[in-house]
Amino acid sequence: MILYPILIGAGTIVGLVVGYFVRKKLAQAEADSLEAKVQTMLSEAKAQEKEILIDAKDKAIKIVDEAKRDETTRRNELRDLQHRLENRETLFDQKLLDLESKQTKLHEKAAKLEEIKLQIQQIKKEQMDKLERIAALTREDAKKVLLENVEKETGDALASRIRKLEADNSIQFENVAREKLVEVIQRCSISHAVESTTSIVDLPSDEMKGRIIGREGRNIKAIEQATGVEIIVDDTPNAITVSAFSPIRRQVAKKALEKLILDGRIHPGRIEEAIDEAKKEIAVEIKKAGEAACYEVGVAGLENKLVQIIGRLKYRTSYGQNVLQHSIEVAHLSALLAENIGANVSVARKAGFLHDIGKAVDHEIQGTHPEIGRDIAKKFNIPEEIIIPILTHHEDKPPTIEAVIVKVADAISGARPGARKDTYERYLQRLEELETIAKRNEGVEKSYAIQAGREVRVFVEPSKINDLDAEKLAQKIAKDIESELKYPGEIKVMVIRENRVIEYAR
């Protein structure tokens, strides 16, 4: 039993020894195998390293060669460029020297010319002095004498030439203008039988006059105080007269009286109601009239307040012509004229429509109606190109073509037969003013205004006025009439110079 464990222990020890040596042998064999692999890898790595080094050296040599070639090329290019720059610099220096030389020569020539000019002026002055001493006249006196002699010798021929040129040009221009104006007038014609604001109120009977006056005049006083008009009750049968400077106030009073007469109740309380109703109706009519006028003319985009001011022109007249109808007609005429001559049609139409806008309030605001119209247009931001014709449509020389067109259209509208009427006193006053303007000129013997003030005939003294002076006198009288008088249409000025030789045979 004891032997058995001993045997087992010996066997174990022998197994361990044998296993150690076997393991060691295997480990040695494995180590030898790894070392061989490492050596192989090292050998391959060294071979690859040599190849890489060889390739790198080859590439480096190529790069260096290319760099040397590029450097050589660039040096050659720089050498050529430097050579060209040197050539250009040399050429520029040469040209600069030539230019300086030419400039020096030009300065020398200019100095010589200036010297020669001074010498010529000196010689001319000496000659003029000699001539003045010889002729015993100064230069200005000699020029005056020469011009007077030439004027005397050639005055008749010059006047004849001026008349011929003026006649030829005026005939040609008048024919063209006449064709244009006739075409425009034919295309635009507005009736002159327009509604006018009358100051006469018809009554059903004379008994109504007493009721309008009222007890102790309280009714008529109430009407006058509320409307600002004056009611005239006279012997005219079945009618009373409403008098006021403002046409709108007159129209309000007229409508209120018509309402009171129709209603039959006439007392201060009812009078106030009728006047309020009339004012509202007039305001509505004014607005409708303005809108209708804008629509008829084709002008859009105006502010409501400006449209209302335009409507007020319905109750404004000028020489008996309704201003609103006149403005509509001028707008159409201006547009047609602008279309015919190539001007701005839109500006001409709008300016023609608004040219008399100042007349809507000229009885309430101080100033002429063109100035008032300009202020109204500026207030409502109307463009400057439209404001200019509004301001200058009564001036002699409007600054723009559209302003000239508006002035012409205004004259056409006012000069139509029957378009305007004038009082007898104003008519006589205008005739007297025409004759006075003509008579105040020196050499005028007598003057006559004929053809209802459309023509002035001026007779001059032939001993004081020659033909050339007659031409100048006619122009002067025409300019004086244009600057001092206001008149529709145009006035013809005819200066007559004649010699009458009378002898008697006995």
ABEGO torsion letter per residue (X at the ends): XAAAAAAAAAAAAAAAAAAAAAAAAAAAAAAAAAAAAAAAAAAAAAAAAAAAAAAAAAAAAAAAAAAAAAAAAAAAAAAAAAAAAAAAAAAAAAAAAAAAAAAAAAAAAAAAAAAAAAAAAAAAAAAAAAAAAAAGBBAAAAAAAAAAAAAAAAAAAAAAAAAAAAAAAAAAAAAAAAAAAAAAAAABBBBABBBBBBABBBBABAAAAAAAAEBGGAAAAAAAAAAGBBBBBBABBGBBBBBBABAAAAAAAAAAAAAAAAAGBBBAAAAAAAAAAAAAAAAAAAAAAAAAAAAAAGBBGBBAAAAAAAAAAAABBBGGBBAAAAAAAAAAAAAAAAAAAGBBAAAAAAAAAAAAAAAAAAAABBEBAAAAAAAAAAAAGBBAAAAAAAAAAABABBABAAAAAAAAAAAAAAABBGABBBBAAAAAAAAAAAAAAAAABBGBABBBBBGGGABBBBBBBAAABBAAAAAAAAAAAAAAAAAABBBBEBBBBBBBBBBBBBBBBX
